[in-house]
Amino acid sequence: MGRLRVLYLSSWPIGAHGEGAASFVYEQVAALGKVVDACYVQHGFSDALSWVRKRASGRDVQPISDLWPHDVRAACITTPRLPPRFTGRDLLTDVWKAGATVAGRVVQSTGRIDLIHAHVVLPAGLLGAAIAKALGVPLIVQEHSAPFSMHTDTAVKRKAVALALGSARCVCAVGQMLAQEVNTEFKALAPVVVFPNLVRTTLFKAEPMPVDRTALRLVTVSSLERRKGLDILLQAVRLVQDSGQAVQLRIVGTGSLRASLEPQLIRCGQDPATVLAGQLTRQQVAHEFENAHVYVCSSRAESFGIAAAEALSVGRPVVTTRCGGPESFVGETCGEVVAPDDPREMAAAILRTWNRLDDFEPICLHAMIDARFGSDAFCDRMLALYDQTVGARAAA
């Protein structure tokens, strides 16, 4: 049969050339595309009349040329959706019903599919379940959401989640706390395994610690939302400054709290225009880590904490809250773990880490992350799971 042909789906859009909030999906598929025959499909709806026109001209399947190199075939597939006032159907029901159509168009454009790998249960996991049913192939759902309760806050969502997970041969949660969340309500539907994210260690390379130590340079990569705990981080920064230690802070990311963070930064003596870096490219993020002394994660909830792992890969120690993800790989040899919502404890941990900065060897930190989460380690684990899943279907 040759190499496995795997169809990848993502609930979160992947930006051009893999940039954006779902870059971790891009980087996983890019790595796996070297060892499997990889296809990626982005699904979208259009009104019935527009879809008929697209279908007649063959534009309901459009190649995507600005994502991966030639290793991965990518396409946007459009299906029709009638107004809910006519059908009485909610969006998730229409996603399920679109699966058979998407399945047919995928096979027409790419040939056979051996396995479906969907990132995040809604809507990609649900669409993947429908495609898997239509094609008679197994489904793996990889879950990244923190908290998972974002998918279970309505009866409609819970029903869709149960349908998707009940169709999966395996659910891969990227962190232990996330696995526990999924198991709490859906344990009987599919086996849940902890399967950490890939860290792109070829981009996030070990770099020497900055020589200039006139000020402590802190960096965090975070959406500007409440669950990220940036209010706690700013309180901690102020406490560090009150101790007499100068601090330069950088926050990479965008979000709804930007306007409210600006006066808090000013009260800390930090220039918002300098601190708030906005959305950066992956290469620029690597440079931010290189220019910093310590990475800080102040989150109230994380599924894995990939930015913390990337900072370690560059060789920067990490101070993180016990938020569900980073504490699985951050310890005293590479930083500190503190309770969430405790600015005093965070400030003390930041100062302790700063005072022993020379104890952290960038090459050793990078090697630790590469061995656990680098491309080779990730692909070996995922290929073993793929082989097990496809082999179980063949034996059934």
PEVENNOR-V437988 format. One record per pair of residues at least 12 apart in sequence whose ideal C-beta (glycine too) atoms are under 10 Angstrom apart, sorted by the first residue. I is the first residue (numbers start at 0). J is the second residue. Records with the same first field share a line. If there is no record, write none. Layout:
I=J ; J
This chain:
0=111 ; 113 ; 389 ; 393
1=36 ; 113
2=34 ; 35 ; 36 ; 37 ; 113
3=31 ; 34 ; 35 ; 36 ; 37 ; 112 ; 113 ; 114 ; 382 ; 385 ; 386 ; 388 ; 389
4=35 ; 36 ; 37 ; 38 ; 72 ; 109 ; 110 ; 111 ; 112 ; 113 ; 114 ; 136
5=28 ; 31 ; 32 ; 34 ; 35 ; 36 ; 37 ; 38 ; 39 ; 71 ; 112 ; 113 ; 114 ; 115 ; 116 ; 136 ; 139 ; 381 ; 385 ; 389
6=36 ; 37 ; 38 ; 39 ; 40 ; 72 ; 101 ; 102 ; 105 ; 106 ; 109 ; 112 ; 113 ; 114 ; 115 ; 116 ; 117 ; 127 ; 130 ; 131 ; 134 ; 136 ; 138
7=24 ; 25 ; 27 ; 28 ; 31 ; 32 ; 35 ; 37 ; 38 ; 39 ; 40 ; 41 ; 71 ; 73 ; 114 ; 115 ; 116 ; 117 ; 118 ; 123 ; 127 ; 141
8=24 ; 38 ; 39 ; 40 ; 41 ; 42 ; 101 ; 115 ; 116 ; 117 ; 118 ; 119 ; 122 ; 123 ; 124 ; 125 ; 126 ; 127 ; 130 ; 138 ; 140
9=21 ; 23 ; 24 ; 25 ; 27 ; 28 ; 39 ; 40 ; 41 ; 42 ; 116 ; 117 ; 118 ; 119 ; 122 ; 123 ; 141 ; 143
10=24 ; 117 ; 118 ; 119 ; 120 ; 121 ; 122 ; 123 ; 124 ; 125 ; 126 ; 127 ; 142 ; 143 ; 144 ; 150
11=23 ; 24 ; 118 ; 119 ; 123 ; 143 ; 144
12=24 ; 41 ; 43
13=25 ; 26 ; 28 ; 39 ; 41 ; 63 ; 65 ; 66 ; 67 ; 73 ; 118
14=65 ; 66 ; 278 ; 280
15=63 ; 64 ; 65 ; 66
16=65 ; 66 ; 67 ; 68 ; 280 ; 281
17=29 ; 65 ; 66 ; 67 ; 199 ; 280 ; 281
18=278 ; 279 ; 280 ; 281 ; 282 ; 283 ; 284
19=278 ; 280 ; 281
20=222 ; 252 ; 253 ; 278
21=118 ; 119 ; 143
22=199 ; 280 ; 281 ; 284 ; 305
23=118 ; 143 ; 173 ; 196 ; 197 ; 198 ; 199 ; 303 ; 305 ; 306 ; 309
24=39 ; 116 ; 118 ; 119 ; 123 ; 141 ; 143 ; 196 ; 197
25=39 ; 66 ; 67 ; 71 ; 199 ; 281
26=196 ; 197 ; 198 ; 199 ; 201 ; 202 ; 281 ; 305 ; 374 ; 377
27=116 ; 118 ; 141 ; 196 ; 197 ; 199 ; 374 ; 377 ; 378 ; 381
28=66 ; 67 ; 70 ; 71 ; 73 ; 116 ; 118 ; 197
29=66 ; 67 ; 68 ; 70 ; 71 ; 197 ; 199 ; 374
30=70 ; 197 ; 199 ; 201 ; 373 ; 374 ; 375 ; 377 ; 378 ; 381
31=70 ; 71 ; 116 ; 197 ; 374 ; 377 ; 378 ; 381 ; 382 ; 385
32=67 ; 68 ; 69 ; 70 ; 71 ; 72 ; 73 ; 378
33=68 ; 70 ; 71 ; 374 ; 378
34=70 ; 374 ; 378 ; 379 ; 381 ; 382 ; 385
35=70 ; 71 ; 113 ; 114 ; 116 ; 378 ; 381 ; 382 ; 385
36=70 ; 71 ; 72 ; 109 ; 110 ; 111 ; 112 ; 113
37=67 ; 70 ; 71 ; 72 ; 73 ; 116
38=71 ; 72 ; 73 ; 74 ; 105 ; 108 ; 109 ; 110 ; 112 ; 115
39=63 ; 66 ; 67 ; 71 ; 72 ; 73 ; 74 ; 75 ; 116
40=60 ; 63 ; 72 ; 73 ; 74 ; 75 ; 76 ; 101 ; 104 ; 105 ; 108 ; 109 ; 115 ; 123 ; 126 ; 127 ; 130
41=61 ; 63 ; 66 ; 73 ; 74 ; 75 ; 76 ; 77 ; 123
42=74 ; 75 ; 76 ; 77 ; 78 ; 94 ; 97 ; 98 ; 100 ; 101 ; 104 ; 105 ; 122 ; 123 ; 126 ; 130
43=59 ; 61 ; 75 ; 76 ; 77 ; 78 ; 80 ; 97
44=77 ; 78 ; 79 ; 80 ; 81 ; 90 ; 93 ; 94 ; 97
45=59 ; 77 ; 78 ; 79 ; 80
46=79 ; 80 ; 81 ; 82
47=79 ; 80 ; 81 ; 82 ; 85
48=79
49=77 ; 79
50=77 ; 78 ; 79 ; 80 ; 100
51=79
53=77 ; 78 ; 79
54=77 ; 78 ; 79 ; 104
58=75 ; 77
59=74 ; 75 ; 76 ; 77 ; 78 ; 79 ; 100 ; 104
60=74 ; 75 ; 76 ; 77 ; 101 ; 104 ; 105 ; 107 ; 108 ; 109
61=73 ; 74 ; 75 ; 76 ; 77
62=74 ; 75 ; 108
63=75
72=108 ; 109
74=104 ; 105 ; 108 ; 109
76=97 ; 100 ; 101 ; 102 ; 103 ; 104 ; 105 ; 108
77=97 ; 100 ; 101 ; 104
78=93 ; 94 ; 96 ; 97 ; 98 ; 99 ; 100 ; 101 ; 104 ; 126
79=93 ; 97 ; 100
80=93 ; 94 ; 96 ; 97
81=93
89=153 ; 155 ; 156 ; 158 ; 159
90=121 ; 122 ; 155 ; 159
91=121 ; 122 ; 125 ; 126 ; 153 ; 155 ; 156 ; 158 ; 159 ; 160 ; 162 ; 163
92=125 ; 155 ; 158 ; 159 ; 162
93=122
94=121 ; 122 ; 123 ; 124 ; 125 ; 126 ; 128 ; 129 ; 159 ; 163
95=122 ; 125 ; 126 ; 128 ; 129 ; 132 ; 159 ; 162 ; 163
96=129
97=122 ; 125 ; 126 ; 129 ; 130
98=125 ; 126 ; 127 ; 128 ; 129 ; 130 ; 131 ; 132 ; 133 ; 134
99=129 ; 130 ; 132 ; 133 ; 134
100=129 ; 130 ; 133
101=126 ; 127 ; 129 ; 130 ; 133
102=115 ; 126 ; 129 ; 130 ; 131 ; 132 ; 133 ; 134 ; 135 ; 136
103=130 ; 133 ; 134
105=130 ; 133 ; 134
106=130 ; 133 ; 134
111=134 ; 136
112=130 ; 131 ; 134 ; 135 ; 136
113=134 ; 136 ; 137 ; 385 ; 388 ; 389 ; 392
114=131 ; 134 ; 136 ; 137 ; 138 ; 139 ; 168 ; 384 ; 385 ; 386 ; 388 ; 389 ; 392
115=127 ; 128 ; 129 ; 130 ; 131 ; 134 ; 136 ; 137 ; 138 ; 139 ; 140 ; 166 ; 167 ; 168
116=137 ; 138 ; 139 ; 140 ; 141 ; 171 ; 381 ; 384 ; 385 ; 388
117=130 ; 131 ; 138 ; 139 ; 140 ; 141 ; 142 ; 163 ; 166 ; 167
118=139 ; 140 ; 141 ; 142 ; 143 ; 144 ; 171 ; 173
119=140 ; 141 ; 142 ; 143 ; 144 ; 147 ; 149 ; 150 ; 163
120=140 ; 141 ; 142 ; 143 ; 144 ; 147 ; 150 ; 151 ; 156 ; 159 ; 160 ; 161 ; 162 ; 163 ; 164 ; 167 ; 170 ; 181 ; 185
121=144 ; 149 ; 150 ; 151 ; 156 ; 159 ; 160 ; 163
122=150 ; 159 ; 163
123=140 ; 141 ; 163
124=138 ; 139 ; 140 ; 141 ; 142 ; 150 ; 159 ; 160 ; 162 ; 163 ; 164 ; 166 ; 167 ; 170
125=140 ; 150 ; 156 ; 158 ; 159 ; 160 ; 162 ; 163 ; 164 ; 166
126=163
127=139 ; 140 ; 163 ; 166 ; 167
128=140 ; 159 ; 162 ; 163 ; 164 ; 165 ; 166 ; 167
129=162 ; 163 ; 166
130=166
131=163 ; 166 ; 167 ; 168
132=162 ; 166
135=392
136=168 ; 388 ; 389 ; 392
137=166 ; 167 ; 168 ; 169 ; 385 ; 388 ; 389 ; 390 ; 391 ; 392 ; 393 ; 395
138=163 ; 164 ; 166 ; 167 ; 168 ; 169 ; 170 ; 189 ; 388
139=167 ; 168 ; 169 ; 170 ; 171 ; 189 ; 192 ; 194 ; 381 ; 384 ; 385 ; 388
140=160 ; 163 ; 164 ; 166 ; 167 ; 168 ; 169 ; 170 ; 171 ; 172 ; 181 ; 189 ; 191
141=167 ; 169 ; 170 ; 171 ; 172 ; 173 ; 194 ; 196 ; 381 ; 384
142=164 ; 170 ; 171 ; 172 ; 173 ; 174 ; 177 ; 178 ; 180 ; 181 ; 191 ; 194 ; 302
143=171 ; 172 ; 173 ; 174 ; 177 ; 196 ; 302 ; 303 ; 305
144=172 ; 173 ; 177 ; 180 ; 181 ; 300 ; 302
145=173 ; 174 ; 176 ; 177 ; 180 ; 226 ; 298 ; 299 ; 300 ; 301 ; 302 ; 303 ; 304 ; 322 ; 323 ; 324
146=176 ; 177 ; 180 ; 226 ; 299 ; 300 ; 301 ; 302 ; 323
147=160 ; 172 ; 176 ; 177 ; 178 ; 179 ; 180 ; 181 ; 182 ; 183 ; 184 ; 185 ; 300 ; 302 ; 323
148=180 ; 183 ; 184 ; 300
150=163 ; 164 ; 180 ; 181 ; 184
151=180 ; 181 ; 183 ; 184 ; 185
157=184 ; 185
160=181 ; 184 ; 185 ; 188
161=184 ; 185 ; 187 ; 188
162=188
163=185 ; 188 ; 189
164=181 ; 184 ; 185 ; 186 ; 187 ; 188 ; 189 ; 191
165=185 ; 187 ; 188 ; 189
166=188 ; 189
167=185 ; 188 ; 189 ; 190 ; 191 ; 388
168=189 ; 190 ; 384 ; 387 ; 388 ; 389 ; 391 ; 392
169=189 ; 190 ; 191 ; 192 ; 194 ; 384 ; 385 ; 387 ; 388 ; 391
170=182 ; 185 ; 188 ; 189 ; 190 ; 191 ; 192 ; 194
171=190 ; 191 ; 192 ; 193 ; 194 ; 195 ; 196 ; 380 ; 381 ; 384
172=191 ; 192 ; 193 ; 194 ; 195 ; 302 ; 303
173=193 ; 194 ; 195 ; 196 ; 197 ; 301 ; 302 ; 303 ; 304 ; 305 ; 323 ; 324 ; 327
174=193 ; 194 ; 195 ; 196 ; 301 ; 302 ; 303 ; 304 ; 322 ; 323 ; 324 ; 325 ; 326 ; 327 ; 328
175=193 ; 195 ; 303 ; 323 ; 324 ; 326 ; 327
176=193 ; 300 ; 301 ; 302 ; 303 ; 321 ; 322 ; 323 ; 324 ; 326 ; 327
177=191 ; 193 ; 300 ; 301 ; 302 ; 303 ; 323 ; 324
178=191 ; 192 ; 193 ; 194 ; 302 ; 323
179=191 ; 193 ; 323
180=300 ; 302 ; 323
192=380 ; 384
193=303 ; 327
194=303 ; 377 ; 380 ; 381 ; 384
195=303 ; 304 ; 305 ; 308 ; 324 ; 327 ; 328 ; 371 ; 372 ; 376 ; 377 ; 380
196=302 ; 303 ; 304 ; 305 ; 308 ; 324 ; 372 ; 377
197=305 ; 308 ; 372 ; 373 ; 374 ; 375 ; 376 ; 377 ; 378 ; 380 ; 381
198=303 ; 305 ; 306 ; 307 ; 308 ; 309 ; 311 ; 312 ; 328 ; 365 ; 368 ; 369 ; 371 ; 372 ; 373 ; 374 ; 376 ; 377
199=281 ; 285 ; 305 ; 308 ; 309 ; 312 ; 372 ; 373 ; 374 ; 377
200=308 ; 309 ; 311 ; 312 ; 313 ; 365 ; 366 ; 368 ; 369 ; 370 ; 371 ; 372 ; 373 ; 374 ; 375 ; 376
201=312 ; 369 ; 373 ; 374
202=281 ; 282 ; 284 ; 285 ; 309 ; 312 ; 313
203=281 ; 284 ; 285 ; 288 ; 289 ; 305 ; 306 ; 308 ; 309 ; 310 ; 311 ; 312 ; 313 ; 314 ; 315 ; 365 ; 368 ; 369 ; 373
204=285 ; 288 ; 289 ; 312 ; 313 ; 314 ; 361 ; 362 ; 365 ; 369
205=289 ; 311 ; 312 ; 313 ; 314 ; 315 ; 360 ; 361 ; 362 ; 363 ; 364 ; 365 ; 366 ; 368 ; 369
206=285 ; 286 ; 288 ; 289 ; 290 ; 312 ; 313 ; 314 ; 315 ; 361 ; 362 ; 365
207=289 ; 314 ; 361 ; 362
208=289 ; 291 ; 292 ; 313 ; 314 ; 315 ; 316 ; 356 ; 357 ; 359 ; 360 ; 361
209=289 ; 290 ; 291 ; 292 ; 315 ; 356
211=290 ; 292
212=245 ; 292 ; 353 ; 356
213=245 ; 247
214=240 ; 244 ; 245 ; 246 ; 247 ; 248 ; 292
215=236 ; 239 ; 240 ; 244 ; 245 ; 246 ; 247 ; 248 ; 291 ; 292 ; 293 ; 349 ; 350 ; 352 ; 353 ; 354 ; 356
216=245 ; 246 ; 247 ; 248 ; 249 ; 287 ; 290 ; 291 ; 292 ; 293 ; 315 ; 353
217=232 ; 235 ; 236 ; 239 ; 246 ; 247 ; 248 ; 249 ; 250 ; 274 ; 291 ; 292 ; 293 ; 294 ; 295 ; 315 ; 318 ; 349 ; 352 ; 353
218=247 ; 248 ; 249 ; 250 ; 251 ; 276 ; 284 ; 287 ; 288 ; 289 ; 290 ; 291 ; 292 ; 293 ; 294 ; 295 ; 306 ; 310 ; 315
219=232 ; 248 ; 249 ; 250 ; 251 ; 252 ; 287 ; 291 ; 293 ; 294 ; 295 ; 296 ; 297 ; 298 ; 306 ; 307 ; 310 ; 317 ; 318 ; 319
220=249 ; 250 ; 251 ; 252 ; 276 ; 279 ; 284 ; 287 ; 288 ; 294 ; 296 ; 304 ; 305 ; 306 ; 307 ; 309 ; 310
221=250 ; 251 ; 252 ; 253 ; 254 ; 295 ; 296 ; 297 ; 298 ; 301 ; 306
222=251 ; 252 ; 253 ; 254 ; 255 ; 256 ; 278 ; 298
223=250 ; 252 ; 253 ; 254 ; 255 ; 256 ; 257 ; 258 ; 259 ; 260 ; 275 ; 277
224=252 ; 253 ; 254 ; 255 ; 256 ; 298 ; 299
225=254 ; 255 ; 256 ; 259 ; 299
226=298 ; 299 ; 300 ; 301 ; 322 ; 339
227=250 ; 252 ; 254 ; 256 ; 296 ; 297 ; 298 ; 299 ; 300 ; 301 ; 322
228=295 ; 296 ; 297 ; 298 ; 299 ; 300 ; 301 ; 320 ; 322 ; 339 ; 340 ; 342 ; 345
229=250 ; 252 ; 254 ; 256 ; 259 ; 260 ; 263 ; 264 ; 295 ; 297 ; 298
230=256 ; 259 ; 260 ; 263 ; 297 ; 340 ; 342
231=295 ; 297 ; 298 ; 299 ; 320 ; 337 ; 339 ; 340 ; 341 ; 342 ; 343 ; 344 ; 345 ; 346
232=248 ; 250 ; 260 ; 263 ; 267 ; 295 ; 296 ; 297 ; 298 ; 318 ; 320 ; 342 ; 345 ; 346 ; 349
233=248 ; 250 ; 260 ; 263 ; 264 ; 266 ; 267 ; 269 ; 274 ; 297 ; 342
234=263 ; 267 ; 297 ; 340 ; 341 ; 342 ; 343 ; 345 ; 346
235=267 ; 295 ; 297 ; 318 ; 337 ; 341 ; 342 ; 343 ; 344 ; 345 ; 346 ; 347 ; 348 ; 349 ; 350
236=248 ; 263 ; 264 ; 267 ; 268 ; 269 ; 274 ; 295 ; 297 ; 342 ; 345 ; 346 ; 349
237=263 ; 266 ; 267 ; 268 ; 269 ; 342 ; 346
238=267 ; 342 ; 343 ; 345 ; 346 ; 347 ; 349 ; 350
239=267 ; 342 ; 345 ; 346 ; 347 ; 349 ; 350 ; 353
240=267 ; 268 ; 269 ; 346
241=346
242=346 ; 347 ; 349 ; 350
244=346 ; 349 ; 350 ; 353 ; 354
245=268
246=267 ; 268 ; 269 ; 292 ; 293 ; 349 ; 353
247=269 ; 270 ; 273 ; 274 ; 290 ; 291 ; 292
248=264 ; 267 ; 269 ; 270 ; 273 ; 274 ; 275 ; 291 ; 295
249=269 ; 273 ; 274 ; 275 ; 276 ; 279 ; 287 ; 288 ; 290 ; 291
250=264 ; 269 ; 271 ; 274 ; 275 ; 276 ; 277 ; 287 ; 295
251=274 ; 275 ; 276 ; 277 ; 278 ; 279 ; 283 ; 284 ; 287 ; 288 ; 306
252=275 ; 276 ; 277 ; 278 ; 279 ; 284 ; 306
253=275 ; 276 ; 277 ; 278
254=278
257=271 ; 275 ; 277
258=271
260=274 ; 275
261=274 ; 275
281=309
284=306 ; 309 ; 310 ; 313
285=309 ; 310 ; 312 ; 313
286=313
287=306 ; 310 ; 313 ; 315
288=306 ; 309 ; 310 ; 311 ; 312 ; 313 ; 314 ; 315
289=310 ; 313 ; 314 ; 315 ; 361
290=313 ; 315
291=310 ; 313 ; 315 ; 316
292=315 ; 316 ; 349 ; 352 ; 353 ; 356 ; 359
293=310 ; 315 ; 316 ; 317 ; 318 ; 334 ; 335 ; 348 ; 349 ; 350 ; 352 ; 353 ; 356 ; 359
294=306 ; 307 ; 308 ; 309 ; 310 ; 311 ; 313 ; 315 ; 316 ; 317 ; 318 ; 319 ; 325 ; 329 ; 334 ; 352
295=307 ; 310 ; 316 ; 317 ; 318 ; 319 ; 320 ; 334 ; 337 ; 345 ; 348 ; 349 ; 352
296=310 ; 317 ; 318 ; 319 ; 320 ; 322 ; 324 ; 325 ; 326 ; 329 ; 334 ; 336 ; 337 ; 339 ; 345
297=318 ; 319 ; 320 ; 322 ; 337 ; 339 ; 340 ; 341 ; 342 ; 345
298=319 ; 320 ; 321 ; 322 ; 323 ; 324 ; 325 ; 339
299=320 ; 322 ; 323 ; 339 ; 340
300=320 ; 322 ; 323 ; 324 ; 339
301=319 ; 320 ; 321 ; 322 ; 323 ; 324 ; 325 ; 326
302=322 ; 323 ; 324
303=323 ; 324 ; 325 ; 327 ; 328 ; 372
304=317 ; 319 ; 320 ; 322 ; 323 ; 324 ; 325 ; 326 ; 327 ; 328 ; 329
305=324 ; 325 ; 372
306=325
307=319 ; 322 ; 324 ; 325 ; 326 ; 328 ; 329 ; 333 ; 334 ; 368
308=324 ; 325 ; 327 ; 328 ; 329 ; 367 ; 368 ; 371 ; 372
309=368 ; 372
310=325 ; 329 ; 333 ; 334 ; 364 ; 368
311=325 ; 328 ; 329 ; 333 ; 334 ; 359 ; 361 ; 363 ; 364 ; 365 ; 367 ; 368 ; 371 ; 372
312=361 ; 364 ; 365 ; 366 ; 367 ; 368 ; 369 ; 372 ; 373
313=361 ; 364 ; 365 ; 368
314=333 ; 359 ; 360 ; 361 ; 362 ; 363 ; 364 ; 365 ; 366 ; 368
315=333 ; 334 ; 352 ; 356 ; 359 ; 361 ; 364
316=329 ; 331 ; 332 ; 333 ; 334 ; 335 ; 349 ; 352 ; 353 ; 355 ; 356 ; 358 ; 359 ; 361 ; 364
317=329 ; 330 ; 333 ; 334 ; 335 ; 336 ; 352 ; 359 ; 364
318=334 ; 335 ; 336 ; 337 ; 344 ; 345 ; 346 ; 347 ; 348 ; 349 ; 350 ; 351 ; 352 ; 353
319=334 ; 335 ; 336 ; 337 ; 339 ; 345 ; 348
320=336 ; 337 ; 338 ; 339 ; 340 ; 341 ; 344 ; 345 ; 348
321=336 ; 337 ; 338 ; 339
322=336 ; 337 ; 338 ; 339
323=339
327=371
328=367 ; 368 ; 371 ; 372
331=351 ; 352 ; 355 ; 358
332=358 ; 359 ; 360 ; 363 ; 364 ; 367
333=352 ; 358 ; 359 ; 360 ; 363 ; 364 ; 367 ; 368
334=348 ; 349 ; 351 ; 352 ; 359 ; 364
335=347 ; 348 ; 349 ; 351 ; 352
336=348
337=349
